[in-house]
Amino acid sequence: MADAVRLPDPAVEARLARLDEVLAGLEGAPGPALEAVRLLTEVYGEALARVLDHAAQPLLQQLAEDELLGHLLVLHGIHPEPPERRAARAVERLRPAVRERGGDLEWAGVEGRVARVRLRTGGGCGSGCGGGSADVMEAVRAAVLAVAPELESVEPVATERAAAPAFVPLSTLRRRAPQEAR
């Protein structure tokens, strides 16, 4: 196995993109090509499921956390982690990039089949701000649905604004109540 040629991640991504194009072209095509792809996918999925059956917990977790292997496990419907956990991990992976831009991103959970996230963009504005927040939400949607396609959508949760502290002028604290006549 030491002589096996390994593909760097950009080469894998390029091949996956090309595979998507080729498969999209096959979808409407009659004939044995599409059936061959379907059967091959089913057999490989069964092989992966058998690997998971024999994997000890530490290895199982490593396989699940590897981005490429995780996608394959999702594709075959055999990922050992629930979609909520995969989605939360995808959000956590994006969080440093959002923080670098002055915002923050936080996993808020799943309601039904909808993932919820809190997004605060730079300048203290919430998810309703214009500009980059729509781009960030689109990146979050893509990342979450790629690892957890069982979910239907990803929606922002409104960030709760803390109530402004009540301002009490110092002069009112120093003033004494008028004393009543004795």
Backbone torsions as a table, in degrees:
resi	resn	phi	psi	omega
1	MET	NA	-18.6	-178.3
2	ALA	-64.4	-27.0	-179.5
3	ASP	-86.5	-3.4	-179.1
4	ALA	-65.7	138.5	178.9
5	VAL	-84.2	124.9	179.3
6	ARG	-101.2	141.7	178.9
7	LEU	-92.3	133.1	173.0
8	PRO	-69.2	158.1	-176.6
9	ASP	-52.5	-43.8	179.0
10	PRO	-60.9	-35.1	178.3
11	ALA	-69.1	-37.5	177.0
12	VAL	-63.8	-45.9	179.9
13	GLU	-60.9	-40.1	179.0
14	ALA	-64.8	-41.5	179.2
15	ARG	-67.6	-38.6	177.8
16	LEU	-64.4	-39.9	177.8
17	ALA	-63.3	-43.3	178.8
18	ARG	-65.5	-40.2	178.2
19	LEU	-60.4	-41.6	176.7
20	ASP	-58.3	-42.8	179.1
21	GLU	-63.1	-46.6	-178.5
22	VAL	-64.2	-44.5	179.8
23	LEU	-64.9	-36.7	177.2
24	ALA	-62.5	-36.9	177.4
25	GLY	-69.9	-28.7	-179.6
26	LEU	-80.0	-21.6	-172.6
27	GLU	-53.6	-43.9	-177.9
28	GLY	-92.7	-3.2	-175.7
29	ALA	-79.9	131.2	175.7
30	PRO	-78.4	165.8	174.0
31	GLY	111.2	-177.1	-172.7
32	PRO	-77.7	-14.1	-175.6
33	ALA	-60.8	-48.7	-179.0
34	LEU	-65.8	-40.1	177.8
35	GLU	-63.6	-37.9	178.5
36	ALA	-63.5	-42.6	178.4
37	VAL	-63.8	-44.2	-180.0
38	ARG	-61.8	-46.8	-179.8
39	LEU	-64.9	-41.5	178.2
40	LEU	-61.9	-41.9	178.6
41	THR	-63.4	-41.8	178.8
42	GLU	-64.1	-43.3	-179.4
43	VAL	-66.3	-44.3	178.0
44	TYR	-64.1	-36.5	176.9
45	GLY	-63.1	-42.0	177.4
46	GLU	-64.3	-40.4	178.1
47	ALA	-62.1	-43.7	177.9
48	LEU	-63.6	-39.8	178.8
49	ALA	-61.9	-37.7	178.3
50	ARG	-68.6	-36.4	175.2
51	VAL	-60.6	-44.9	179.3
52	LEU	-62.8	-36.4	178.5
53	ASP	-60.9	-30.7	-176.5
54	HIS	-97.7	-6.3	-174.8
55	ALA	-81.6	136.3	173.3
56	ALA	-73.8	160.0	-174.6
57	GLN	-52.6	-47.3	-179.7
58	PRO	-60.3	-41.5	178.8
59	LEU	-67.7	-40.9	179.1
60	LEU	-58.2	-42.6	179.2
61	GLN	-66.8	-41.0	178.2
62	GLN	-63.1	-41.7	178.3
63	LEU	-62.9	-43.2	-178.2
64	ALA	-66.3	-33.9	-176.9
65	GLU	-84.0	-17.2	176.7
66	ASP	-69.0	129.3	-173.0
67	GLU	-60.5	-49.5	-178.3
68	LEU	-66.7	-47.4	179.5
69	LEU	-64.5	-37.2	176.9
70	GLY	-59.4	-42.2	178.0
71	HIS	-63.2	-40.4	178.3
72	LEU	-64.6	-40.8	179.3
73	LEU	-65.0	-38.8	176.8
74	VAL	-65.6	-45.6	-179.5
75	LEU	-54.8	-39.4	-177.7
76	HIS	-90.5	-0.1	177.7
77	GLY	70.4	29.3	-176.7
78	ILE	-125.7	17.3	-179.5
79	HIS	-63.6	131.0	-175.7
80	PRO	-74.3	-15.9	-179.1
81	GLU	-97.6	148.9	176.7
82	PRO	-69.3	154.4	-178.1
83	PRO	-57.2	-33.7	-179.5
84	GLU	-60.6	-41.6	-178.5
85	ARG	-70.1	-40.9	177.8
86	ARG	-63.4	-41.8	-179.6
87	ALA	-65.7	-42.6	179.0
88	ALA	-61.2	-40.5	178.9
89	ARG	-65.6	-38.0	178.1
90	ALA	-62.9	-40.9	177.9
91	VAL	-64.5	-43.5	179.5
92	GLU	-63.0	-33.3	177.4
93	ARG	-67.5	-31.1	-179.8
94	LEU	-83.2	-21.4	-173.0
95	ARG	-55.1	-45.1	179.8
96	PRO	-60.5	-38.1	179.7
97	ALA	-66.3	-37.8	178.4
98	VAL	-68.8	-40.3	178.6
99	ARG	-64.4	-36.3	177.8
100	GLU	-60.5	-26.0	-179.5
101	ARG	-95.5	12.1	175.4
102	GLY	87.8	8.2	-180.0
103	GLY	-114.4	-164.1	175.5
104	ASP	-152.5	154.1	-178.2
105	LEU	-135.9	134.5	-176.6
106	GLU	-141.0	135.1	176.0
107	TRP	-70.7	130.9	-179.1
108	ALA	-115.8	-2.5	175.7
109	GLY	108.5	-170.1	-178.4
110	VAL	-125.0	135.3	172.4
111	GLU	-119.3	112.1	-174.6
112	GLY	65.8	-116.9	177.5
113	ARG	-115.7	25.1	-179.1
114	VAL	-115.0	122.6	176.1
115	ALA	-80.0	142.9	179.7
116	ARG	-121.8	135.2	176.9
117	VAL	-134.6	150.7	172.6
118	ARG	-101.4	127.2	-180.0
119	LEU	-123.5	123.7	173.5
120	ARG	-120.2	121.6	-179.8
121	THR	-95.5	169.2	-179.6
122	GLY	-55.4	151.6	179.2
123	GLY	85.4	5.6	174.8
124	GLY	79.6	7.3	178.7
125	CYS	-88.8	153.1	-176.5
126	GLY	-89.1	-157.1	-174.5
127	SER	-69.2	-13.1	-179.2
128	GLY	-86.9	-2.7	-178.3
129	CYS	-72.3	152.7	178.4
130	GLY	-80.4	-164.4	175.5
131	GLY	74.4	-130.1	-171.0
132	GLY	-73.4	-14.0	-176.4
133	SER	-64.1	-34.2	177.5
134	ALA	-66.4	-39.7	177.6
135	ASP	-65.0	-41.6	179.3
136	VAL	-64.6	-44.6	179.8
137	MET	-62.4	-37.7	178.9
138	GLU	-65.6	-40.1	177.0
139	ALA	-64.6	-40.1	178.4
140	VAL	-64.6	-45.5	178.5
141	ARG	-56.7	-49.6	-178.0
142	ALA	-61.0	-44.3	-178.1
143	ALA	-65.9	-43.9	-177.5
144	VAL	-68.7	-46.2	-177.1
145	LEU	-71.8	-22.7	176.1
146	ALA	-68.4	-37.4	-178.2
147	VAL	-93.6	-17.1	-178.6
148	ALA	-139.7	67.8	-178.1
149	PRO	-66.7	-8.6	175.7
150	GLU	-67.3	-23.3	177.5
151	LEU	-79.2	150.2	-176.9
152	GLU	-89.7	-35.5	-177.0
153	SER	-159.8	171.6	176.8
154	VAL	-127.9	125.8	-177.5
155	GLU	-128.8	145.8	177.3
156	PRO	-76.8	147.9	173.7
157	VAL	-103.0	133.3	179.7
158	ALA	-60.7	133.0	177.2
159	THR	-77.0	136.5	-180.0
160	GLU	-81.3	128.2	178.2
161	ARG	-89.5	133.3	177.9
162	ALA	-70.3	141.3	178.5
163	ALA	-65.7	138.2	178.2
164	ALA	-65.4	138.4	179.4
165	PRO	-63.2	142.6	179.5
166	ALA	-67.5	134.8	180.0
167	PHE	-96.9	122.3	177.5
168	VAL	-120.0	113.8	-179.5
169	PRO	-59.5	140.4	-178.9
170	LEU	-59.9	-34.5	-178.2
171	SER	-62.4	-30.9	179.5
172	THR	-73.9	-25.1	178.3
173	LEU	-76.7	-29.3	-177.5
174	ARG	-84.8	-21.5	-178.2
175	ARG	-72.5	132.6	178.3
176	ARG	-93.4	151.4	176.6
177	ALA	-67.5	142.0	179.1
178	PRO	-61.2	135.5	-179.7
179	GLN	-80.4	140.6	-179.7
180	GLU	-75.3	150.0	178.6
181	ALA	-66.7	141.6	-177.7
182	ARG	-93.7	NA	NA
